[in-house]
Amino acid sequence: MAHSKMRDIAFIGTGIMGAPIVGHLLDAGYRVTVHDRFREKAEALIAHGAVWTDTPAAAAAKADVVLTCVGGPEDVEDVYLGSRGVLEAARKGAYLIDLTTSAPQLARELHDAAEVMDKHAFDCAMTGGVAGAIAKALTLLIGADEQYVEPVLPILKTFSRRTYYFGHAGSGQLANLCNHVSFASCMVGWADALALAREGGLDEELLLHALESGVGASAALSAYAHMAVESDWSPAFYAETLHKNLSLALAEAEDLQVTLPGAETSYMLFDTLCQVGGARLGGQALALLYQDEAESTAAGLDWSALPLPEEDPHEHHHHHHH
């Protein structure tokens, strides 16, 4: 069978998601060449048996399969299409799989460009977070059909638990943006609920347990609302990451001429959080926008950093009570 021959993998982007995935690939016996903008992020993997290269192109040159997991669309574009990019450097017949949360249109362009060059590119967005990456339990949202992906499936199975095929290039990315849109509104939902509970004098932890057994439950509430109640703002994911992903979703919505009021509200709130110094806090720091100044200042937010809108100087206190 052809796919048992795919032993050589290049992996570009060994950050918080990429690093555990590379670890699983090495454990499964694949030969993995790695590249990251910051070599220190790959040191532990090199010690574990990965081979370092200085450029994405050098990593891709000898690989059967190239996996990329970088910051966002501009990084994807740079890695694939930049001077000495992966698309040019990869050998004919190679599979180029992008795991980044990126733009559907860019995924379509990369797929089409690769096919012309006798290479196979598809988007493979991931959900499940760092914990999912470490536990080999990620869900993959794939912009291709099963037949197209079949030769590389053993590789994808080393770090995932579920796979959904959306059929055509870019559709995995779109599915992932839908995931972020739903998730962000769930985050706003529990943050609203906690603000109401606090002002009404309810036991917040007790309320969360009650909500978890009813229709107000969500995975977002279970994973993050308890952290907010304990004033734990450490990042399982950064607020700025969700902010970025929502901006991609809203750009896509604009292209498709669909209005997403929930996503727009979530985006505005995360935008505010990032502007006042919460970009590198966990997404649950959204709850700080509802709290008094002393509490948000203690967590490191600075309301004076928010530019005053010219038309309405009171607007930036909209979600923030003195």
Residue pairs with C-beta under 8 A, 6 or more apart in sequence:
2 151
3 150
3 151
3 152
3 153
3 154
4 154
5 64
6 64
6 65
6 95
6 151
6 152
6 154
6 155
7 29
7 30
7 31
7 64
8 30
8 31
8 33
8 62
8 63
8 64
8 65
9 25
9 30
9 31
9 32
9 33
9 63
9 64
9 65
9 66
9 67
9 155
10 32
10 33
10 34
10 35
10 53
10 56
10 59
10 60
10 62
10 63
10 65
10 66
10 67
10 86
11 18
11 21
11 22
11 25
11 32
11 33
11 34
11 35
11 50
11 59
11 66
11 67
11 68
11 69
12 34
12 35
12 36
12 56
12 59
12 60
12 66
12 67
12 68
12 69
12 70
12 79
12 86
13 35
13 36
13 68
13 69
13 70
13 71
13 75
13 79
13 100
14 22
14 34
14 35
14 36
14 41
14 42
14 45
14 69
15 36
15 41
15 69
16 130
16 133
17 69
17 99
17 126
17 130
17 133
18 36
18 69
18 99
19 41
19 42
19 44
19 45
20 130
20 133
20 134
20 159
21 67
21 69
21 99
21 133
21 159
22 32
22 34
22 45
22 50
23 45
23 48
24 136
24 158
24 159
25 32
25 155
25 158
25 159
26 32
26 45
26 48
26 49
26 50
27 158
28 158
30 155
30 158
31 51
32 45
32 49
32 50
32 51
33 50
33 51
33 52
33 53
33 59
33 62
33 63
34 42
34 45
34 46
34 50
34 51
34 52
34 53
34 59
35 42
35 52
35 53
35 54
35 55
35 56
35 58
35 59
36 42
39 52
42 50
42 52
46 52
53 59
55 84
56 68
56 79
56 84
56 85
56 86
56 89
57 84
57 85
57 86
57 88
57 89
58 89
59 66
59 86
60 66
60 86
60 89
60 90
60 94
60 96
61 89
61 90
61 91
62 91
63 90
63 91
63 94
64 91
64 93
64 94
64 95
65 94
65 95
65 96
65 97
65 152
65 155
66 86
66 90
66 94
66 95
66 96
66 97
67 97
67 98
67 99
67 155
68 76
68 79
68 80
68 86
68 96
68 97
68 98
68 99
68 100
69 99
69 100
70 76
70 79
70 100
71 100
72 100
72 101
72 102
72 244
72 248
73 100
73 102
73 103
73 106
73 248
75 100
76 98
76 100
76 102
76 106
76 110
77 106
78 85
79 85
79 86
80 86
80 87
80 96
80 98
80 110
80 121
81 87
81 110
81 113
86 96
87 96
87 110
87 113
87 114
87 117
87 119
87 121
90 96
90 119
91 119
92 117
92 118
92 119
93 118
93 119
93 120
94 119
94 120
95 119
95 120
95 121
95 122
95 151
95 152
96 110
96 114
96 119
96 120
96 121
96 122
97 121
97 122
97 124
97 152
97 156
98 107
98 110
98 121
98 122
98 123
98 124
99 124
99 125
99 126
100 125
101 125
101 173
101 176
101 177
101 180
101 244
101 245
101 248
102 123
102 125
102 173
102 248
103 173
103 248
103 251
103 252
104 123
104 143
104 170
104 171
104 173
104 174
104 177
104 252
105 170
105 255
106 170
106 173
107 122
107 123
107 143
107 169
107 170
107 172
107 173
108 169
108 170
110 121
110 123
110 169
111 121
111 122
111 123
111 143
111 169
111 170
112 169
113 121
114 120
114 121
115 121
120 148
121 169
122 142
122 143
122 144
122 148
122 149
122 169
122 172
123 142
123 143
123 144
123 169
123 170
123 171
123 172
123 173
124 140
124 141
124 142
124 143
124 156
124 172
125 140
125 141
125 142
125 143
125 172
125 173
125 175
125 176
126 132
126 133
126 138
126 139
126 140
126 141
126 160
126 176
127 138
127 139
127 141
127 176
127 179
128 137
128 138
128 139
128 161
129 236
129 237
130 236
130 237
131 137
131 236
132 138
132 139
132 161
133 159
136 158
136 159
136 160
136 161
137 160
137 161
138 159
138 160
138 161
139 160
139 161
139 162
139 163
139 164
140 156
140 160
140 162
140 163
140 164
140 172
141 164
141 166
141 172
141 173
141 175
141 176
141 179
142 149
142 163
142 164
142 165
142 166
142 172
143 166
143 167
143 168
143 169
143 170
143 171
143 172
143 173
143 174
144 165
144 167
144 168
144 169
144 172
145 165
145 167
145 168
146 165
149 156
149 163
149 165
153 163
156 163
164 175
166 172
166 174
166 175
174 252
176 245
177 245
177 248
177 249
177 252
178 249
180 242
180 245
180 246
180 249
181 246
181 249
181 260
181 262
181 263
181 266
183 220
183 242
184 242
184 246
184 262
184 263
184 266
184 267
184 270
185 262
185 263
185 265
185 266
186 218
186 219
186 220
186 221
187 220
187 224
187 242
187 266
187 283
187 284
187 286
188 262
188 265
188 266
188 269
188 286
189 216
189 218
189 220
189 221
190 208
190 211
190 218
190 220
190 221
190 224
190 225
190 228
191 225
191 228
191 286
191 287
191 289
191 290
192 290
193 207
193 211
193 216
194 204
194 207
194 208
194 225
194 228
194 229
194 287
194 290
195 287
195 290
197 204
197 207
198 204
198 290
204 229
205 226
205 229
208 221
208 225
208 226
208 229
211 217
211 221
212 221
212 222
223 236
224 236
224 282
224 283
224 284
225 284
225 287
227 233
227 234
227 282
227 284
228 284
228 285
228 286
228 287
231 295
231 299
232 282
232 284
233 278
233 281
233 282
233 284
233 285
233 288
233 299
233 300
234 281
234 282
235 280
235 281
235 282
235 283
236 282
236 283
237 282
237 283
238 279
238 280
238 281
238 282
238 283
239 270
239 273
239 274
239 278
239 279
239 280
239 281
239 282
239 283
239 285
239 286
240 274
240 279
240 280
241 283
242 266
242 270
242 283
243 267
243 270
243 271
243 273
243 274
243 279
246 263
246 266
246 267
246 270
247 267
249 260
249 263
250 260
250 263
250 264
250 267
253 259
253 260
253 263
269 286
269 289
269 319
270 283
270 286
272 289
272 306
272 316
272 319
273 279
273 281
273 285
273 286
273 288
273 289
273 301
275 305
275 306
275 307
276 296
276 301
276 302
276 303
276 305
276 306
277 300
277 301
277 302
277 305
278 285
278 288
278 299
278 300
278 301
281 288
281 299
281 300
285 299
285 301
288 295
288 296
288 299
288 301
289 296
289 319
289 320
290 319
290 320
290 321
291 321
292 321
292 322
293 303
293 320
293 322
296 303
296 320
297 303
303 316
303 320
306 316
308 316
309 315
309 316
